[in-house]
């Protein structure tokens, strides 16, 4: 494969919101070429039927069956495999795909957007999700981290953190790594309705969500253990995470507030400097003066962080697009790194703001 040859990409579970965002990003990527959008439920149907906004880019392309798409690959081809399949089913699908890829000697990297590879052990996963892991033998081949906190690019595969966790750990880790956080982190997150997936539920039904704001699963949400594990890995220790998520009256975006008592007084300028240094080499994290707003980042891969302090309490605010930086965009960012491409490839579009 030449240095500039296209790298063929496949999306598993391509009909959901995250799958649609992956298709959108891949159709405009300078190096990844969409080879198959896999869907068992809609195989053979036009991609544009599920995602009319992609009609111009998708043309006559159709969703592929899981049984046939790999036949188009030759021995030794490279494969960028993105999984947007649901929690609990993604691991088994990935395992089957890797077995078939190995039979063709494909050079494969996987980025999974589900929760199936976010924990180091099957026991940890099963304790949170209450079901057996679909491919426990593969867990050692996956690393879970946001790209900004990885000390090195993994050799094989990545389990992408959840959208709430992405925002929370980007906000919390510099505070923890600097030794400023006390024993507790209080995290409040507000998410748009797309975070609940494409299939309607009572909590995402528009009449319930419109002009409304409410908490759900306070202090009992399954993303809290994930946040704890990621903060420990990147920050060196893990204060107790007290997480209260909220459903917001908008479709896209996450706003997270992290509050912590600091172990010593810290000025706002000093705290902002800690964050600016921590993310000096992170092209998608912007530490700002003032406070960030969701419309600053929606539909982009950027995270904006603002900070405040009254001396012994630190407040850190982070905003991301849950479908992009929190899922599909973060997955492409990781895949860029796994294939040795510029981390920003295909991801530098600015946020549209007035949506």
N, C-alpha and C positions, 0 to 999 in steps of 0.2 A: 504494500500500500504506500503510495507516494505521500509526501508530507502534507499535501493539500487535498488528498482524495477525500470524498465524502465518507462519513462514518454512518453506517446504517443504524437507525434507531427504531425500536419497537415499543409500543405502549400496551401493557396489559391492563384490562379494566378501563377501556378508553372512552366509555360513554358517560361517566360521571362528571361532576364539575372539575375535579382535579385532572381527570383524563382529558377533558376539553381544553383546559389551560395548557397541559403538556402539548397537545396537538398544535395549539396556537403558537406556542413558543418554538416548537420544532420546525414548523412550516416556514418560519422566518430565520432559522438559525444558519449561520454561515458555514458550518461544517457538518452538523448532524442532519441526515436526510431521513425523513420518515419513511420507513419500509413497510410497516404494518401497524394499524390501529386495531387491536384485538378485542373482540366482544363476542361472547357466546350468545348473548341474548339478541344481538342485532347483526350477526354475521351476514354479509351480502348486501346490507342496506347502505345507501350512500351516507358518508360522513356528514354531508351537508344537511341531511334530513334531521340528524340529532343536534347539529350545531350550525344553524343557518348563517351565523356570523363568520363561519369559516368557508362559506361556499366559494368565494373567489379563489382562495388558496387551495382548497381541497379538490376542486374540479369534480371529476367523476369518480374519485377514489371511494372505495367502500370499506366497511369494517371487515376485518379478516377473522376467520375461524382459528381457534387455538390449535387445531389439528393440522393446518396446512401452511401457515405463513413461513415456517422455517425451511420449507422445501425450496424456497427461492434463494437460500444462502448456500454459497459454495464452501468447500473445506478451507479452513483457515481464515475465513472472513472475520472482521471485527463487528461486534454487536453491542450497542448501547441499549440495555434493557431497562426500561422504566416501568415500575408497577404502580398503578393506581387502583388496584383491586382492593376490596374491602378487608378490614381487620378480620383475622380468623380464616380467611381463604387465600390471602396473598402468598403466604409461605409455601403452601402446597403447590400453587401454580408456578411459583418461582423455581421450586425444586424440580418439578417436571420439565420446565423449560431448560434449566441448566443441564439436566441429564441428556436431553436431546441435543443441546448445543455441544456438549462434550463429545457426543458421537460424531459430530461433524468438525471437531477440532476448532470450534469458533473461539475467538478471543473475546470474552464477555466481561463487562462490568455491569452491575445491577445497582440501581438506586430505587429503594422501595419507600413509597409514601404512606404505607399503612403502619400500624403499630407492631407488626409481627417481628420486626428486627430492631426494636428499640431497647431491648434488655439483653444483658449478657447471658442470662440463663433462662432455660425453659421454666424453671420453678418461679422466677420473678415475674415472667410474663403471665403464667397461669394464675398467680396470686392476684394479679390486677384484673385480668380479663376473664377469669373463671372458666377457661377452656384449655384443652391440650394444645400445645404448639404444633403447627403443621409440618415443621421441618427442623427439629431441634439439632440435627447434625450440622446444619448450616450456620448456626448462630456464631460460631467462632470465626466465620469468614466475613462477618459484617461488623462495621463500626457505626455507632450512633453518635452524631455530633452535628452542630451547625458548623459550616465550613470555617467560620471566624474563630472557632475555639479548637480546631484540630491542630495538633502540633506537627502532624505529617499527613500526607495523602495516603489513605489506606491502599493496600495492595490489591484488594478485590472489590468489595461491595460495601454499600452504605444503607443503613436504615435511617431515613430522614425523620428528625423529631417532629412532633405534632405542631400545629400552628400556635396554640397557646404557649406551648413549651418554648418554641422558637423565640417568641417575643419576650417571654419571662426570663429566659436564660441570658439573652442579649442584654437585658436590663440589669440583671442581678450579678452576673459573674465578675465584672470589674470591681464592684463593691466588696464582694467576698474575697477575691484574689488579693486585693489591697489590704486585707486584714481589718477592714472597717466594720463589717457587719457583725451584729451581736448574734444571739442564739436563735433569733426568729426572723423570718422574712414573711411579710404580709403582702399577698399578691391579689390584686383585683383585676379581672380581665373582662372586657366587653367585646363580643364577637358578632359579626354579621351572620345572616341566616344561611349563607352558602356553606358555613362551617359544618352544618348538619347534613350535608349531602343533597343529592338531587331528588330523592324520593320524599314526598311531603310527609310531615309529621305534625302533630298538634302544636309543638313549639316553634315550627317554622312556617306554619300556615299564615298567609299574609294578614288576614284580619286580626289574628292574635298578636302578630309582631309589629304591625304598623302603629306608630305613635305610642309605643310601649317600651318598657325597660323592666327586666326582672332577673333576679338571681336564680340559679338552678344548681343543684347538688353542692351547696356551700359546704366547704371544709370536708368534702367527701368525693371530689371529682377524681377520676382515674388518671388525669394528667399530672396531679401533684407528685406521685412517686417518680414519674418520668422527669419532672423538673428537678427533684432532689438528686437523682442519679446524674443528670447532666451538669448541675451546679457543682456537685462533688468532683466530677471528673475534670472539669475545666477550672474550677476555683480553688481546689485543694481541700475544701471542707464543705460540709452541707449543713447550714442552719436549717431548722425546722421550717418547712414551707406550709403556710396557711393560705389556701387558695380558694377564692370565691369567684366563680365565673358568672357572667351575665349575658343574656340575650339582648342584642340591641336592635333598633328599628331600621336597620340598613342591611344591604345584601352582602357587601364585601368590607373587609377590614377587621383589625383587632387593635384595641387600645388597652395597654397593660400599665398598671401602676404598681410599683414595688416600694413598700415602706419598710424601713429598718431602723431600729435604734443603733447608733454607732458606738463603738467601744471607746472612742475619744472624740472630742470636738473636731469638726472639719468645716472649713469655709466652702461656700458655693464655688468659688474660683478654683480651690484645690480639688474639689470633687469633680468639677468639669474637666480639669486637667488630667485627672486619673482616667476618665472615660476617653478623652481625646487621645491619650497615649495608648490605651488598650486597643483602640480601633484605628490607629493611624494607618495601618496597612490593610484595612478592610474596606474595599471599594463600595460596598453596599450599605455600610453603616455610617450615618451622619449624626455626629454629636453637635447639637445646636444650642445657641442662646435662646432662651424662651422655652415654650412648651409645644410639643408636636401635635399635629392633628391628623386624623385618618385620611382626609382628602389630600394630604401632602404625599401620600404613598400608594393609594389605591390603584391597582392594575400595574404596579411596578414591582421590582425586586428589591426596593430599598427599605431600610429600617431607619427611622429617625428617633433619636433619643434626646430627651431633655431632663435636666436635674434641678433639684432644689434642696435646701437644707435649712433648718433653724438652729443649727449648731450641733445638736446631738441626735437628730432624726434626719435621715436621708430619704428623699422621695425621688424615684427614678421613673420616667414615663417613656414608654416605647410604643410606636405604631408600626404596623406592617399590613400588607395585604395577605389575608389568610390563605388565599388560593395561589399566590405567587411566592413571595418570600417564605410563607409558611408551608408551602407544599411544592407546587410544580416548578416555580422559579428556583427555589432552593435546591430541588432535585437536579435541574439543569446546571446550576452552579457547581454542584458536586460532580456531575458527570463531566463537565468541562475539565475539572481538576483530575479526575480519574484517567482521562485520555490525554492529559498533558496539554490541553488547550488553555488559552487565556481565560481566567476565571469569569471575566465579564462577557464572554462571547455570547451574543444573542440576547443579552439581558439588560442593556443600558437604556432602553426606552424610558423616557421620563413619565412621571405620573400625570394623567390628564386633568386632575383636580376638579373640574366642574362637572361632576357626574351625579 
